[in-house]
């Protein structure tokens, strides 16, 4: 199993960013996928998860209405669209499936 996150970077408060998770080594289309994040000096926390078909999504209260998780099963890729970003969204964002983690992508929200 391999999970490779990409798309992180520096964005100003109020801005948007989309990060991606390219998956391989397993049957992507039958598994829930999740995004977690770990802010500096804090514990890792669940941000969002999506069912195998994309029909069910769940979000942390802190990102509801601002973040959207999606997936493309034909491309074996999951996405996290992040809008109205706040400085407190600064974190390393990780993709997760089963017991596997990607290496993460850093999102920094700062002016």
C-alpha positions as CSV (number, residue, x, y, z in Angstrom):
1,X,0.0,0.0,0.0
2,X,1.3,3.4,-0.9
3,X,-0.4,6.8,-0.2
4,X,1.2,9.9,-1.6
5,X,-0.1,13.3,-0.6
6,X,0.5,16.4,-2.7
7,X,-0.7,20.0,-3.1
8,X,0.3,21.5,0.2
9,X,1.9,24.9,0.5
10,X,1.6,28.5,1.8
11,X,-1.8,30.2,1.5
12,X,-3.1,33.5,3.0
13,X,-6.0,33.5,5.5
14,X,-9.3,33.3,3.6
15,X,-7.7,31.5,0.7
16,X,-8.2,28.0,-0.8
17,X,-6.1,25.0,-1.5
18,X,-6.8,21.5,-2.8
19,X,-4.6,18.6,-1.6
20,X,-4.6,15.1,-3.2
21,X,-3.8,11.6,-2.1
22,X,-2.7,9.2,-4.8
23,X,-3.2,5.6,-3.7
24,X,-1.8,2.3,-5.0
25,X,-1.3,-1.3,-3.9
26,X,-4.9,-2.0,-2.9
27,X,-8.4,-2.0,-4.3
28,X,-9.0,1.7,-3.7
29,X,-12.7,1.7,-4.7
30,X,-13.9,-0.5,-1.8
31,X,-12.3,1.4,1.1
32,X,-13.3,4.4,3.1
33,X,-10.6,7.1,2.9
34,X,-9.7,9.6,5.5
35,X,-7.8,12.8,5.9
36,X,-6.1,13.6,9.2
37,X,-4.0,16.6,10.2
38,X,-1.4,17.3,12.9
39,X,-0.9,21.0,13.8
40,X,2.5,22.0,15.2
41,X,2.9,20.7,18.8
42,X,-0.5,19.0,18.8
43,X,-1.9,15.5,18.3
44,X,-3.1,14.2,15.0
45,X,-6.9,14.6,14.5
46,X,-9.4,13.4,12.0
47,X,-10.5,16.0,9.5
48,X,-12.8,14.2,7.1
49,X,-13.7,10.7,5.7
50,X,-15.5,9.5,2.7
51,X,-17.2,6.2,1.9
52,X,-16.1,3.9,-0.9
53,X,-18.6,5.3,-3.3
54,X,-18.3,8.8,-2.1
55,X,-22.0,8.8,-1.0
56,X,-21.2,9.4,2.6
57,X,-18.9,12.0,4.1
58,X,-18.1,13.1,7.6
59,X,-16.3,16.2,8.9
60,X,-14.7,17.5,12.1
61,X,-16.8,20.3,13.5
62,X,-13.9,22.7,13.0
63,X,-13.9,22.3,9.2
64,X,-17.6,21.8,8.4
65,X,-18.8,24.1,5.7
66,X,-15.3,25.0,4.7
67,X,-13.7,21.7,3.6
68,X,-14.9,19.1,1.1
69,X,-13.6,15.6,0.8
70,X,-14.1,13.8,-2.5
71,X,-12.6,10.9,-4.5
72,X,-12.1,9.7,-8.0
73,X,-12.1,5.9,-8.0
74,X,-11.1,5.8,-11.7
75,X,-7.9,7.6,-10.7
76,X,-7.4,6.0,-7.3
77,X,-7.2,9.5,-5.8
78,X,-8.8,11.2,-2.9
79,X,-9.0,15.0,-2.5
80,X,-9.5,17.6,0.2
81,X,-10.8,21.0,-1.0
82,X,-10.1,23.6,1.7
83,X,-11.8,27.0,1.5
84,X,-11.9,30.0,3.9
85,X,-8.6,28.8,5.4
86,X,-7.6,30.0,8.8
87,X,-4.2,30.2,10.5
88,X,-5.4,27.4,12.9
89,X,-5.7,25.1,9.8
90,X,-1.9,25.1,9.6
91,X,-0.8,21.5,9.9
92,X,0.7,18.5,8.2
93,X,-2.2,16.7,6.4
94,X,-2.2,13.0,6.1
95,X,-4.1,10.5,4.0
96,X,-5.2,7.3,5.8
97,X,-6.7,3.9,4.8
98,X,-6.9,0.7,6.9
99,X,-3.6,0.9,9.0
100,X,-1.7,2.8,6.4
101,X,-0.6,6.5,6.4
102,X,1.0,8.7,3.8
103,X,4.0,10.9,4.6
104,X,1.9,14.0,4.7
105,X,1.8,17.4,3.0
106,X,2.3,20.7,4.9
107,X,-0.3,23.3,4.7
108,X,0.6,26.7,6.1
109,X,-2.0,29.5,6.5
110,X,-0.3,32.8,7.1
111,X,-0.2,36.3,5.8
